[in-house]
């Protein structure tokens, strides 16, 4: 079985994993803050991720488009219990 996913060149370091979009399509999930950092190193200004994504027309990909999430860095606790579950991070 082949699974086709769209990736964005230069954002490999920001890949968190995969997620499911509507119609059960698996897509790449990126750390949006890390993407912003990578854009800054490429000469883009601060807070330029949305403009960059517009410039490469990510919206035209529909439910094949990657997901970009902002991790909540202000969470001071681990949302796991003592039964060995993996650590969870709160996203918004």
Backbone torsions as a table, in degrees:
resi	resn	phi	psi	omega
1	UNK	NA	127.3	177.2
2	UNK	-97.6	134.3	175.0
3	UNK	-116.8	118.9	-179.7
4	UNK	-97.7	127.3	177.7
5	UNK	-130.3	145.4	177.6
6	UNK	-89.4	130.2	174.4
7	UNK	-118.8	159.1	179.7
8	UNK	-110.8	121.9	-177.3
9	UNK	-57.5	131.9	178.2
10	UNK	93.9	-7.1	-178.0
11	UNK	-107.0	12.9	-176.7
12	UNK	-55.0	-38.5	-179.0
13	UNK	-65.4	-18.5	-176.0
14	UNK	-97.4	1.4	-179.3
15	UNK	-70.9	126.5	176.4
16	UNK	-94.7	-29.8	-176.9
17	UNK	157.3	-144.9	178.7
18	UNK	-124.8	161.0	177.3
19	UNK	-143.9	173.7	-178.5
20	UNK	-112.5	127.8	174.3
21	UNK	-96.8	177.4	176.6
22	UNK	-55.2	157.6	-174.2
23	UNK	61.0	25.2	175.0
24	UNK	56.4	32.3	177.7
25	UNK	-88.0	128.2	177.9
26	UNK	-83.7	131.1	-178.7
27	UNK	-134.4	162.7	175.1
28	UNK	-73.2	147.4	176.9
29	UNK	-118.1	126.8	-178.5
30	UNK	-110.9	147.4	170.4
31	UNK	-78.8	109.9	-174.9
32	UNK	-62.4	-38.1	178.5
33	UNK	-63.4	-41.2	178.3
34	UNK	-65.2	-38.2	176.9
35	UNK	-61.6	-41.9	177.5
36	UNK	-59.4	-44.8	178.9
37	UNK	-60.6	-43.1	179.8
38	UNK	-64.4	-38.2	178.0
39	UNK	-65.6	-39.0	178.7
40	UNK	-61.8	-40.7	178.7
41	UNK	-67.2	-19.5	178.4
42	UNK	-93.3	4.8	175.6
43	UNK	99.9	1.5	176.8
44	UNK	-80.0	159.3	178.1
45	UNK	-80.1	173.3	176.9
46	UNK	-64.1	149.8	178.0
47	UNK	57.3	39.1	-176.7
48	UNK	-102.7	4.2	-176.3
49	UNK	-59.7	-47.6	-177.7
50	UNK	-62.8	-39.4	178.4
51	UNK	-67.3	-38.8	177.8
52	UNK	-62.9	-45.6	-179.4
53	UNK	-63.9	-36.3	175.1
54	UNK	-64.3	-40.8	-176.9
55	UNK	-65.9	-28.1	177.5
56	UNK	-98.7	7.9	173.5
57	UNK	57.4	48.6	178.6
58	UNK	-61.3	-33.3	-179.2
59	UNK	-58.6	-29.4	-179.0
60	UNK	-68.3	-13.8	179.6
61	UNK	-78.7	-13.5	179.5
62	UNK	58.5	-132.3	-177.0
63	UNK	-79.2	8.1	172.2
64	UNK	-94.2	-7.7	-177.1
65	UNK	-70.2	143.4	175.4
66	UNK	-63.8	160.6	175.6
67	UNK	-100.2	143.9	177.1
68	UNK	-122.5	122.8	-178.2
69	UNK	-124.0	152.3	175.4
70	UNK	-105.5	116.5	178.5
71	UNK	-74.5	141.9	-179.3
72	UNK	-85.9	100.1	-176.8
73	UNK	-75.9	-8.9	-176.7
74	UNK	-89.8	2.5	179.7
75	UNK	-80.1	122.4	-176.3
76	UNK	-98.7	10.7	-177.0
77	UNK	-132.9	160.3	176.0
78	UNK	-97.3	123.3	-175.3
79	UNK	-85.8	41.5	177.1
80	UNK	-114.3	166.5	172.6
81	UNK	-110.4	-173.7	-175.1
82	UNK	-85.6	12.4	-178.9
83	UNK	-93.2	16.6	175.2
84	UNK	83.1	17.6	177.0
85	UNK	-71.2	152.1	178.1
86	UNK	-67.6	153.8	179.7
87	UNK	-65.5	141.0	177.9
88	UNK	-111.6	145.5	173.7
89	UNK	-114.9	140.4	177.7
90	UNK	-79.8	133.7	177.7
91	UNK	-119.9	159.7	177.2
92	UNK	-138.9	NA	NA
